[in-house]
Amino acid sequence: MAGSELPVRIVDATGAQVTSFGGGGSTSNPSVTSEKAPDNVAYGQVAVTTSATLVAAARPARKSITLTPTAATVYYVGNTGVTTANGLYVAAGGSVTLATTAAIYAVGASAVTITYAETF
């Protein structure tokens, strides 16, 4: 092997090789990059009603946000106009993680407190 190239082998859950790249004199090696872990975490709780309620304001640096209810209540996630008819359905007691920088709104099938944790 030339320089600091190391062969990389990617396998599936059974151990079968999926693909390989790097090493072996290949001239078309793809780049391998890693992303820095987020520096910050913000968290809180919001009382969500049966009307669209702001859970988290837009944050340009946000990597992800996870929403979890404190009770087993169905809720829906979306933008400012979210309703039970057009929102992303989240089953009773279910959590959802979104990779978005947009503002997050939620509406409950009934009133519910939603906790959130966002990384940025």
Beta strands, then each sheet from edge to edge (+ up, - down):
strand 1: 8-11
strand 2: 17-21
strand 3: 41-48
strand 4: 53-56
strand 5: 64-69
strand 6: 75-78
strand 7: 88-90
strand 8: 96-98
strand 9: 104-108
strand 10: 112-119
sheet 1: 1+ 2-
sheet 2: 3+ 10- 5+ 8-
sheet 3: 4+ 9- 6+ 7-
end
